[in-house]
Amino acid sequence: MSDTDVLDEVVRMIEEVVGADVLLGMAVTPETTFSDDLGLESIEFVALADKLRERYGDRVDLVAFLGDMDIDEIMAMTVGRLVDHIEAPPAA
């Protein structure tokens, strides 16, 4: 699966979570931040985590991924960083 495929899937999931009207006129790119650009609330992160787990299984655990970050890293997290996490090979 290519970067573009995963990015497209993640963008589609974000749109399902926040609503297409929120993303109207906005290009979601790897540099798009979840906090500043998308304004995701914690409940929306939970909904996104559920969608990621449904699609990619237990190997993509957004809660654990975020749990390893400090608050500044979470606030600055980009769509691209999440895509990189999804594409990373599973830990042995």
Phi and psi in degrees as a GROMACS rama.xvg file:
@    title "Ramachandran Plot"
@    xaxis  label "Phi"
@    yaxis  label "Psi"
@TYPE xy
-86.5628  164.921  SER-2
-53.7942  -42.0622  ASP-3
-63.6991  -40.8235  THR-4
-61.8287  -47.2226  ASP-5
-65.3664  -43.9086  VAL-6
-58.5009  -46.3472  LEU-7
-59.9581  -41.6785  ASP-8
-65.1019  -43.6107  GLU-9
-64.0888  -43.0164  VAL-10
-61.4884  -42.0044  VAL-11
-61.2828  -42.6131  ARG-12
-64.3584  -42.2114  MET-13
-60.2357  -42.6974  ILE-14
-62.0865  -40.2883  GLU-15
-63.6043  -35.6264  GLU-16
-76.3061  -46.7451  VAL-17
-94.2947  -18.7009  VAL-18
97.6416  139.439  GLY-19
-61.1403  -31.6284  ALA-20
-64.7007  -30.1979  ASP-21
-67.7568  -35.0936  VAL-22
-91.481  0.0173138  LEU-23
-53.9008  123.822  LEU-24
76.9716  3.41098  GLY-25
-109.019  129.708  MET-26
-92.3598  116.14  ALA-27
-86.5395  118.887  VAL-28
-121.169  174.657  THR-29
-58.5925  -24.2749  PRO-30
-85.8713  -8.55331  GLU-31
-64.5708  129.766  THR-32
-93.1904  146.997  THR-33
-69.9937  -35.4167  PHE-34
-83.974  -65.4534  SER-35
-68.9471  -46.4958  ASP-36
-80.1074  -45.9807  ASP-37
-94.666  -21.654  LEU-38
64.0374  33.5261  GLY-39
-64.5945  133.862  LEU-40
-90.6898  164.687  GLU-41
-59.1868  -38.293  SER-42
-64.3599  -32.1439  ILE-43
-73.9127  -33.9375  GLU-44
-61.773  -40.3137  PHE-45
-62.907  -44.8921  VAL-46
-63.0988  -40.4088  ALA-47
-65.53  -41.2674  LEU-48
-58.6085  -41.3232  ALA-49
-62.9753  -43.8524  ASP-50
-65.2601  -40.6505  LYS-51
-62.8041  -42.374  LEU-52
-66.6808  -39.5223  ARG-53
-60.1586  -41.344  GLU-54
-80.1785  -43.9036  ARG-55
-109.497  -4.43449  TYR-56
80.7291  -170.632  GLY-57
-66.9862  -17.2184  ASP-58
-68.0102  -19.2796  ARG-59
-109.63  89.7904  VAL-60
-106.372  95.314  ASP-61
-62.0799  -37.2772  LEU-62
-63.0655  -45.8756  VAL-63
-65.9453  -39.3413  ALA-64
-60.2661  -46.7911  PHE-65
-69.7119  -30.7962  LEU-66
-64.1691  -22.4076  GLY-67
-85.3449  -0.917855  ASP-68
-107.662  154.844  MET-69
-86.5941  172.939  ASP-70
-60.6944  -36.4669  ILE-71
-65.889  -39.8826  ASP-72
-65.7834  -41.039  GLU-73
-62.9591  -45.1296  ILE-74
-64.1257  -29.1544  MET-75
-96.459  0.890445  ALA-76
-61.8108  135.216  MET-77
-104.95  163.378  THR-78
-59.8832  -38.9083  VAL-79
-61.7517  -37.7153  GLY-80
-65.7809  -37.8182  ARG-81
-67.0502  -42.0141  LEU-82
-60.3562  -43.3607  VAL-83
-59.9073  -40.7027  ASP-84
-63.004  -43.158  HIS-85
-63.4957  -40.2323  ILE-86
-80.3318  -14.6673  GLU-87
-63.2115  141.764  ALA-88
-64.5215  147.223  PRO-89
-59.2642  143.427  PRO-90
-66.3277  141.816  ALA-91
